[in-house]
Amino acid sequence: MTLTALPVTPEPTGPGAAACADPVTPTWYRTSPDVRLQAIARAARDDYPAWLSHVKAASACTRPVRLAGTMATIEAATGRLLTERATADMPDGVIYKPCGNRRASVCPSCSKLYQNDAYHVVRTGLVGGKGVPEQVATHPAVFPTFTAPSFGEVHTRRVKRHTCARRTDCDCRAEPCHARRDLTVCEHGTRLACFARHEADDARLGTPLCLDCYDHAGQVIWNLHAGELWRRTTIAINRHMIRLCRERGVPDVTVAYERAGKIRTRQVAPIRLSFGKAAEMQRRGVAHFHAIIRLDGFDPEQPDATMPPPAELDADDLKAAVDHAAATVGFTTDPHPAQLDGWYIGWGEQVLTKVITMAGRGEVTDAQVAAYLAKYATKSTEITGHASGRITADTVGLYANRHGTHAERLVHACWWLGRARYPRCTVCRTRSDRYDCPTCANRNGDDEPDLSTYRRLQRWAHMLGFGGHFLTKSRRYSITFALLRGQRVEFRRVQNAGPDRIEPGETPTTLVVNFLQFVGAGWQTPADAMLANTSAAMAREHQNAARQALLAMAA
């Protein structure tokens, strides 16, 4: 059963029923600011059923992409042009394509599709299927959560004992935020105490007790280097597991490789770690990672195969390796004019690692982990109160304020630190972006610091300094999004092929070559968006009702 758009206007039913005569609507209805008049103008047109069928693929999207051009059908064997069709002959003269945005706050429909794909990508790496061996379900796997350190006290909500059925709808009584006997006052005159029992939707959650005491610069620097910290953590986990292999007598395997035209060999441990990671933006505006780490074996004769790990290693060893890496991995960034000693980047104290179990037993299951990571794949910085596109020099004044809210100060810190200028020359006091003074050629130090990393802060100011993707995985963990999208395209092609259906996996005899260009984004009028989204909503209700009926019949 596939999702199709349903008509939102009544159709003639019963034998002998005839459609009503097309009403005559004034032409100014199309340009009227009233959405109702725009909808009347669209629904009264003769091509309205064709238009509704034409926008079916993007009917649920809030901001579809409009493409214009020609589409040619070519014979695959000879390259002969069979047919050619132009978008000018279609309703509205364009093709509507879903935007594909992963953010739920931007497009709920496309983000839901992305979330479903992310669920299958994550869960396939735990239970197998879709080309991944099912034996991965027996491999040791853990679910660690890596958090950032504290950059200052913030308003928080803590519940010691939950009595609710679902954490998403938690209404349990929270503890006081920051209850203190001594009413400590900071150097800025702010009382560092809060006796409120915050609700889950309290706007103060995540905001500092004192905005002036909070280390906004250190937080955006941590967000910027979070990806590098994760890379070093995976290396430390892998080295710890290799050391355990050799301590327990697991024999190494010989791997051959080529260098300088010669074949060389080396000894490696017969293990491989596969990772899947999702980043979650906390209310305070700092990212923390939820990861899946799976232990696999390694066979040099089949380097691309997923092999079972050695029997001497289990999930407890993998958990110990994760905890050891989280406690020891850290580094200092390059010098910056605002911090000549650099910033220390490391994980916070709240690192929790759980063992993943299968078949619905244990502390955390494969389905729970997959759903948890897929949920955060569609989130961004909305929870912090900041939501914007790419920030430029013309728009930074709208979002950055040195003395503004918490989110505005974070954006200001990104923009200010991203300028990455050297201090004034110690001789002629000239300021320049160069390490050696262009006026007197004086060098401001012995070692030239690298400021290229800090200049990325301005590019990622809209993400509060975090420039990584919110869902990543290692190459051999599971399938890819491209594979799922390709299977979906092939399925739809088979469904729409007509009488001469193409079997899945069969090579088509004709090729469709599109010569399309971008002409705009979004629906042409608010009425078009209302009619298309309403049609898609009716189709979803129809599909859900049919699914429930099939489940009832099967039961």
C-alpha positions in Angstrom: 0.0 0.0 0.0 1.5 3.3 -1.0 0.7 6.8 0.0 -1.2 8.8 -2.6 -2.9 12.2 -2.6 -6.6 12.3 -2.1 -8.9 14.8 -3.6 -10.1 17.6 -1.2 -13.2 18.5 -3.3 -16.3 16.4 -3.6 -16.6 14.2 -6.7 -19.8 12.9 -8.3 -20.9 9.5 -7.0 -23.5 7.1 -8.1 -24.7 6.1 -11.5 -25.7 9.0 -13.7 -24.2 11.6 -11.5 -22.7 14.5 -13.4 -20.1 17.0 -12.2 -21.3 20.5 -11.5 -20.6 23.1 -14.1 -17.3 24.9 -13.7 -17.9 28.1 -11.7 -16.7 31.4 -13.0 -14.3 33.0 -10.6 -12.8 36.4 -10.9 -9.1 36.4 -11.9 -8.1 38.6 -9.0 -9.0 35.7 -6.6 -5.5 34.2 -7.5 -3.7 37.2 -6.2 -5.9 38.0 -3.3 -4.3 38.0 0.2 -7.2 36.0 1.4 -6.3 32.3 1.5 -9.9 31.2 1.0 -10.2 33.1 -2.2 -6.9 31.7 -3.5 -8.1 28.2 -2.7 -11.4 28.8 -4.5 -9.5 30.1 -7.6 -7.3 26.9 -7.6 -10.1 24.4 -7.0 -12.3 26.0 -9.7 -9.7 25.5 -12.4 -10.2 22.8 -15.0 -6.8 21.3 -14.3 -7.2 21.1 -10.6 -7.5 17.2 -10.5 -4.4 17.1 -12.7 -2.6 19.6 -10.5 -3.4 17.5 -7.4 -2.0 14.4 -9.0 1.0 16.3 -10.2 2.0 17.6 -6.7 1.3 14.2 -5.1 5.0 13.4 -4.5 5.6 16.6 -2.6 2.1 17.2 -1.2 3.1 16.8 2.4 6.2 19.0 2.1 6.2 22.5 3.6 8.8 23.9 1.2 9.1 21.8 -1.9 11.7 22.5 -4.6 10.5 23.7 -8.0 12.3 22.4 -11.0 11.8 23.4 -14.7 13.2 21.9 -17.9 12.8 18.8 -20.1 12.8 15.0 -19.5 13.9 12.7 -22.2 13.4 9.0 -22.6 16.3 7.3 -24.3 16.8 3.7 -25.5 19.5 2.2 -23.3 21.0 0.0 -26.0 21.3 2.5 -28.9 21.0 5.9 -27.2 18.1 6.8 -29.5 15.7 9.5 -28.3 12.2 8.0 -27.8 10.2 10.8 -26.2 10.7 14.2 -24.7 8.5 16.1 -22.4 8.8 19.6 -21.1 7.7 20.9 -17.7 6.0 23.8 -19.5 3.2 21.4 -20.5 2.6 20.4 -16.9 0.5 22.2 -14.2 2.2 25.3 -13.0 5.0 24.7 -15.5 7.3 23.1 -12.9 8.0 19.8 -11.1 7.6 19.8 -7.3 10.2 17.8 -5.4 10.2 17.3 -1.6 12.8 19.4 0.1 14.3 16.4 2.0 15.2 18.5 5.1 15.9 16.4 8.2 14.8 19.1 10.7 11.4 18.4 12.2 11.0 22.2 12.8 11.5 23.0 9.1 9.5 20.2 7.4 7.7 17.5 9.5 7.0 15.3 6.5 10.5 15.0 5.1 12.0 14.8 8.6 9.7 11.9 9.4 10.9 10.0 6.3 14.5 10.8 7.3 13.8 9.5 10.9 12.4 6.3 9.5 15.5 5.8 7.3 17.8 6.6 10.3 15.9 4.0 12.4 16.6 1.2 9.8 20.3 2.4 9.4 20.9 2.1 13.1 18.9 -1.0 13.8 20.2 -2.9 10.9 23.7 -2.7 12.4 22.3 -4.4 15.6 20.1 -7.1 14.2 21.2 -7.5 10.6 19.2 -7.6 7.4 19.2 -5.6 4.1 22.6 -7.1 3.2 24.1 -7.1 6.8 24.6 -10.6 8.2 22.2 -11.5 10.9 25.0 -12.8 13.1 25.7 -9.2 14.2 22.9 -9.7 16.7 25.3 -11.9 18.7 28.2 -9.5 18.6 28.9 -7.5 21.8 27.5 -3.9 21.6 27.3 -1.1 24.1 25.4 2.2 24.2 27.5 5.0 25.7 26.5 8.6 26.3 29.3 11.2 26.2 28.5 14.6 27.7 30.3 17.9 27.7 31.9 19.4 30.9 30.3 22.2 32.9 30.8 25.7 31.7 28.8 27.3 34.5 25.7 26.5 36.6 22.4 26.4 34.7 18.8 25.9 35.6 18.0 22.3 35.5 15.2 19.8 36.3 16.0 16.7 38.4 13.6 13.9 39.3 15.0 11.4 41.9 12.2 8.9 41.4 10.0 8.7 38.3 6.4 7.5 38.8 5.3 8.3 35.3 4.7 5.7 32.5 6.5 7.7 29.8 9.4 10.0 30.2 8.3 12.1 27.2 5.1 13.0 29.2 6.8 13.2 32.6 4.8 15.1 35.2 6.7 13.9 38.2 7.5 16.3 41.0 11.0 17.7 40.4 13.6 18.6 43.0 14.5 22.2 43.7 16.8 23.5 41.0 19.8 24.9 43.0 18.7 24.9 46.7 21.5 26.2 49.0 21.6 27.1 52.6 24.2 29.9 52.0 22.9 32.4 49.5 26.1 32.7 47.5 26.3 35.9 45.4 28.7 36.0 42.4 31.0 38.9 41.6 28.3 40.3 39.3 25.8 40.5 42.1 23.7 37.6 41.0 22.4 35.1 43.6 23.6 31.6 42.6 20.6 29.8 44.0 17.2 28.7 42.6 14.5 27.1 44.7 12.0 26.6 41.8 10.8 23.2 40.8 10.9 23.6 37.1 8.4 22.0 34.8 9.5 20.2 31.7 8.5 23.1 29.4 10.0 25.9 31.6 11.8 28.4 29.4 14.5 28.9 32.1 15.8 25.4 31.7 19.3 25.4 30.3 19.9 29.1 30.9 22.8 30.1 33.3 22.2 31.3 36.8 24.5 34.2 35.9 25.0 35.1 32.3 28.1 37.0 33.0 29.8 34.2 34.9 29.1 31.6 32.2 31.9 30.6 29.9 30.3 31.1 26.5 33.6 31.2 24.7 34.7 27.9 26.2 31.4 26.2 25.2 31.5 27.2 21.6 35.1 26.1 21.4 34.1 22.7 22.8 31.3 22.4 20.3 33.8 23.2 17.5 36.2 20.5 18.6 33.7 17.9 19.6 34.2 15.9 16.4 38.0 15.7 16.9 37.4 14.6 20.5 35.1 11.8 19.3 37.8 10.7 16.8 40.4 10.5 19.4 38.0 8.6 21.7 37.4 5.9 19.1 41.1 5.5 18.6 41.6 5.1 22.4 38.8 2.5 22.6 40.3 0.6 19.7 43.8 0.6 21.3 42.4 -0.5 24.6 40.7 -3.5 23.0 43.8 -4.5 21.0 45.8 -4.4 24.3 43.2 -6.7 25.9 43.5 -9.1 22.9 47.2 -9.5 23.4 47.0 -9.8 27.1 44.6 -12.7 26.8 46.6 -14.5 24.2 44.5 -13.9 21.1 46.8 -14.5 18.2 47.4 -11.7 15.7 46.7 -12.0 12.0 49.0 -11.1 9.1 47.9 -8.3 6.8 49.7 -7.6 3.5 49.9 -4.1 2.1 51.9 -2.2 -0.5 54.3 0.6 0.1 56.8 2.2 -2.3 56.1 -0.5 -4.8 56.9 -3.4 -2.4 54.6 -5.8 -0.7 55.0 -5.6 3.1 53.3 -7.4 6.0 52.4 -6.5 9.5 50.7 -8.1 12.5 47.3 -6.8 13.7 44.7 -7.9 16.2 41.7 -9.8 14.8 39.1 -7.3 15.9 37.3 -4.3 14.4 35.1 -1.7 16.1 32.0 -0.4 14.3 30.4 2.8 15.4 27.1 4.7 15.0 26.7 8.1 16.6 23.9 10.7 17.1 24.5 14.2 18.5 21.9 15.8 20.7 21.9 19.5 21.5 21.2 20.1 25.1 19.1 23.0 26.4 22.3 24.9 27.4 23.5 24.8 23.8 26.2 22.2 23.9 26.2 18.9 22.0 26.6 15.5 23.6 26.8 12.2 21.8 24.8 9.0 22.0 26.8 6.2 20.3 26.6 2.5 19.4 29.8 0.6 19.5 29.9 -3.0 18.2 32.8 -5.4 18.4 33.5 -7.4 15.2 36.1 -9.8 14.2 38.6 -9.3 11.3 39.8 -11.7 8.7 42.6 -10.4 6.3 41.4 -12.8 3.6 37.9 -11.2 3.8 38.6 -7.6 4.8 35.1 -6.3 3.9 33.2 -9.1 5.7 31.6 -8.9 9.1 33.2 -11.6 11.2 32.4 -12.8 14.7 34.7 -11.4 17.4 37.1 -13.5 19.4 35.5 -15.5 22.2 37.9 -14.1 24.8 36.3 -10.6 24.6 32.7 -9.7 25.7 30.5 -6.7 26.2 31.9 -6.0 29.6 35.4 -5.6 28.1 34.0 -3.2 25.6 32.2 -1.2 28.3 35.5 -1.0 30.3 37.3 0.3 27.2 34.7 3.0 26.7 34.8 4.2 30.3 38.6 4.2 30.2 38.7 6.3 27.0 36.1 8.7 28.3 38.2 9.3 31.5 41.6 9.7 29.8 41.1 11.2 26.4 41.6 15.0 26.1 43.7 17.6 24.4 44.5 21.3 24.3 43.5 23.4 21.3 45.9 25.6 19.3 46.6 29.1 20.8 44.2 31.8 20.1 44.6 35.6 20.7 41.9 35.4 23.3 43.4 32.3 25.0 47.1 32.0 24.3 47.3 28.7 26.2 44.4 27.3 24.3 41.3 25.5 25.7 41.3 22.0 27.2 38.8 19.7 25.4 37.6 16.6 27.2 34.5 14.8 28.2 32.4 15.6 31.2 31.9 13.5 34.3 28.4 12.2 33.3 29.4 9.4 31.0 27.0 6.4 31.1 27.6 3.1 29.2 24.9 0.4 28.9 25.1 -3.0 27.3 22.7 -3.5 24.4 20.6 -6.7 24.5 18.3 -8.3 22.0 14.8 -9.9 22.0 13.5 -7.2 24.4 15.5 -8.3 27.4 18.0 -6.3 29.5 18.6 -2.7 30.4 18.4 -1.3 26.9 17.3 -3.2 23.7 18.1 -2.8 20.1 14.8 -1.3 19.2 15.0 1.3 22.0 18.5 2.4 20.9 17.5 2.6 17.3 14.4 4.7 18.0 16.4 6.9 20.4 19.1 7.7 17.9 16.7 8.2 15.1 14.7 10.7 17.1 17.6 13.0 17.6 18.6 12.7 14.0 15.8 15.2 13.2 16.6 17.7 16.0 18.9 20.7 16.0 19.3 23.9 18.0 15.6 24.6 18.4 15.6 23.4 22.0 18.0 26.2 23.0 15.6 28.9 21.7 17.8 29.7 18.6 16.8 28.6 15.1 18.2 30.3 12.0 19.9 29.5 8.8 23.5 30.3 7.8 24.5 33.6 9.6 26.3 36.2 7.5 27.9 39.6 8.2 24.6 41.2 7.2 22.4 39.1 9.5 24.7 38.5 12.5 23.3 41.6 14.3 19.9 39.9 14.4 21.1 36.9 16.4 24.2 38.0 18.2 24.3 40.2 21.3 27.1 40.5 23.7 24.8 41.5 26.5 21.7 39.6 25.3 20.2 36.2 26.1 22.1 32.9 26.5 21.7 31.9 22.9 22.6 35.4 21.6 25.8 35.4 23.7 26.8 32.0 22.2 26.3 33.3 18.7 28.3 36.4 19.6 31.1 34.2 21.0 31.2 32.2 17.7 31.4 35.4 15.6 33.9 37.1 17.8 36.3 34.2 18.2 35.9 33.3 14.5 37.6 36.6 13.5 40.8 35.0 14.7 43.0 38.0 14.5 46.5 38.2 15.9 47.4 40.7 18.7 49.0 44.0 17.9 52.7 44.0 16.9 54.9 44.4 19.9 57.0 46.9 18.0 54.8 49.1 15.9 51.4 48.2 17.4 50.0 47.3 14.0 47.1 44.8 14.0 47.0 42.3 11.1 45.7 38.8 10.2 49.2 37.8 9.4 51.6 36.2 11.9 54.5 38.4 10.8 53.8 42.2 11.0 53.4 43.6 7.4 54.8 47.0 8.6 58.0 46.1 10.4 58.3 42.4 9.7 58.5 41.7 13.4 57.4 38.2 14.4 55.1 38.0 17.4 56.5 34.8 18.8 58.5 31.7 18.0 55.8 29.3 16.8 53.1 30.4 14.3 49.7 29.3 15.7 47.2 27.8 13.4 44.0 29.9 13.4 42.2 28.2 10.4 40.2 26.0 12.8 38.8 28.9 14.7 37.7 30.7 11.5 35.1 27.9 11.1 33.2 29.3 14.1 31.6 32.0 11.9 30.5 29.4 9.4 28.8 27.4 12.1 27.6 30.2 14.3 24.0 29.2 13.5 24.8 25.8 15.1 26.4 27.5 18.1 29.8 26.3 17.0 29.0 22.6 16.3 29.9 21.8 12.7 29.5 18.0 12.7 26.6 16.0 11.3 23.9 14.9 13.8 24.1 11.2 12.6 27.3 9.5 11.6 28.5 5.9 11.4 31.6 3.9 10.4 31.8 2.4 7.0 31.1 -1.2 7.9 28.5 -0.6 10.6 25.4 -1.1 8.5 23.7 0.1 5.3 23.6 3.7 4.0 20.8 6.2 3.4 21.6 6.0 -0.3 20.8 2.3 -0.4 17.4 2.9 1.3 16.6 5.8 -1.0 17.6 3.7 -4.1 15.3 0.9 -2.9 12.5 3.3 -2.4 12.9 4.8 -5.9 13.1 1.3 -7.4 9.9 0.2 -5.6 8.0 3.3 -6.8 9.2 2.7 -10.4 7.9 -0.8 -10.3 4.5 0.4 -8.9 4.2 3.1 -11.5 5.5 1.1 -14.5 2.0 0.1 -15.6 1.2 -3.2 -17.5 4.9 -3.8 -18.5 6.2 -4.0 -14.9 9.9 -4.0 -14.2 11.0 -6.7 -11.8 13.2 -5.4 -8.9 16.8 -5.6 -9.8 16.1 -6.0 -13.5 18.0 -3.7 -15.9 15.6 -1.3 -17.7 15.6 -1.1 -21.5 15.0 2.7 -21.4 16.6 5.5 -19.5 15.1 8.8 -18.4 17.5 11.7 -18.6 16.3 14.9 -16.9 17.5 18.4 -17.9 16.1 20.3 -15.0 17.2 23.5 -13.2 16.2 25.1 -9.9 13.6 27.9 -10.2 12.5 28.3 -6.7 11.5 26.8 -3.3 8.1 26.7 -1.6 4.5 26.6 -2.9 3.4 29.4 -5.2 0.6 30.5 -2.9 -0.5 29.7 0.7 -3.6 28.2 -0.7 -1.6 25.7 -2.8 0.2 24.7 0.4 -3.0 24.3 2.3 -4.7 22.2 -0.4 -1.6 20.0 -0.9 -1.0 19.4 2.8 -4.7 18.7 3.4 -4.7 16.1 0.6 -1.6 14.5 2.1 -3.2 14.5 5.6 -6.3 12.8 4.3 -4.2 10.2 2.6 -2.3 9.5 5.8 -5.5 9.0 7.7 -6.8 6.7 5.0 -3.5 4.7 5.0 -3.6 4.4 8.8 -7.2 3.3 8.8 -6.4 0.7 6.2 -3.3 -0.5 8.2 -5.4 -0.9 11.3 -8.0 -2.8 9.4 -5.4 -5.2 8.1 -3.9 -5.7 11.5 -7.4 -6.4 12.9 -8.1 -9.0 10.2 -4.7 -10.7 10.8 -5.5 -10.9 14.5 
